[in-house]
Amino acid sequence: MRLVDIVIVLMRPARPANVAAACRAMKNMGLGTLRIVAPPDGLDATENRALAHGAWDVLDGATTPATLLAAVSDSTLVVGTSGKAGKAAWTPRELAGLASERARGGRIAVVFGPEASGLTTEELALCHATVRIPSDESHPSLNLAQAVLIVAYELFVAVPAAASQPPAGELAKVGDLETALAELQAALLTVGYLNPQNPSPILAELRALLVRAGPSPREIALLRGLARQLGWASRRRVADAAEPDA
């Protein structure tokens, strides 16, 4: 794990001041890649830029992908932060200890949701793991920039140890995995395996299975080939059945 391979993704942040402060928190901890989905207005205002003091390169270099999938498609590990996550969620320290092995030398995306509501269920479903920052029950809510700083700090201090551990093998990127899932969905619908009205539950289980397996790019290519062949065979069978007997 290298700091340059860590991406911070902000989903629909409501306040430009929080984004600017998050940039400074990132720069404090050596992180420089920021992606903002649906950025707020006012990021170029003087009072907001002042909150990013010394980290204007992070703020000005931020990209604005249209969707969460577009923001994380080049990553091999996607981690969503949520204050509502259950006991299975990692702490930031657990994330720092596990991220290098799970990402296998690929890019790591850490996703933060809107200040008021957090990530949606659908957005969390795209994440491979969830992080919850422990806090006192009397006042559990954290400012966006505070949350970014805590997670970034744990990753920062873990990098020297993680860098000495060689990756287990190249892992497929999220974008390629989701493409394979989309092709598999089309094939499984063709053969009648999925419910056309509600395919999502089975697809969520298949996604979780693939994430646990940690497929390589070659294995994803094999899965895509299988999906295409399955779809072709099903369509051929239907066509043959429709032909009149000689």
ABEGO torsion letter per residue (X at the ends): XBAAABBBBBBGBABAAAAAAAAAAAAAAGBABBBBBGBBBGAABAAAAAAABGAAAAAAABBBBABAAAAAAABABBBBBBAABBAABBBAAAAAAAAAAAAGGBBBBBBBBBAAAEBBAAAAAABABBBBBBBBAABABBBAAAAAAAAAAAAAAAAAAAAABBBAEBBBBAAAAAAAAAAAAAAAAAAGABBAABAAAAAAAAAAAAAAAGBBAAAAAAAAAAAAAAAAAAAAAAAAAABBBX
